[in-house]
Amino acid sequence: MNKPILIILLVLNAIVLLGQLWPEGAPPFARMVNITFLVAVMLFLLRTLFPGTTKGK
């Protein structure tokens, strides 16, 4: 179940890294991708650290 989430995070990470390495080539939606990536990683890590709290218990 975590594999699709990890693939999405990896793609977002690549976009964020490319924007940092080549800021002139960053797309206009780069700021939104950065924010989405940070929030998604935070949620993934919280879900990984506390697995029993999101299963309706």
WOLIN-V408148 format. One record per residue. N is the residue number from 1. PHI is phi in degrees with one decimal (* if undefined). Layout:
# WOLIN-V408148
((N:PHI) (N:PHI))
This chain:
# WOLIN-V408148
((1:*) (2:-79.6) (3:-61.4) (4:-62.0) (5:-65.0) (6:-64.1) (7:-65.3) (8:-62.2) (9:-63.7) (10:-65.7) (11:-64.5) (12:-62.3) (13:-62.6) (14:-63.7) (15:-66.0) (16:-63.6) (17:-63.2) (18:-61.8) (19:-65.8) (20:-76.6) (21:-78.4) (22:-135.7) (23:-61.8) (24:-66.9) (25:-93.9) (26:-68.3) (27:-71.3) (28:-63.5) (29:-93.6) (30:-62.6) (31:-63.4) (32:-66.1) (33:-64.1) (34:-60.4) (35:-65.2) (36:-60.9) (37:-61.9) (38:-62.6) (39:-67.0) (40:-64.3) (41:-65.6) (42:-60.4) (43:-64.9) (44:-62.3) (45:-66.3) (46:-63.0) (47:-65.8) (48:-73.3) (49:-71.5) (50:-123.2) (51:-68.0) (52:-80.2) (53:-84.0) (54:-105.8) (55:-102.7) (56:81.8) (57:-87.0))
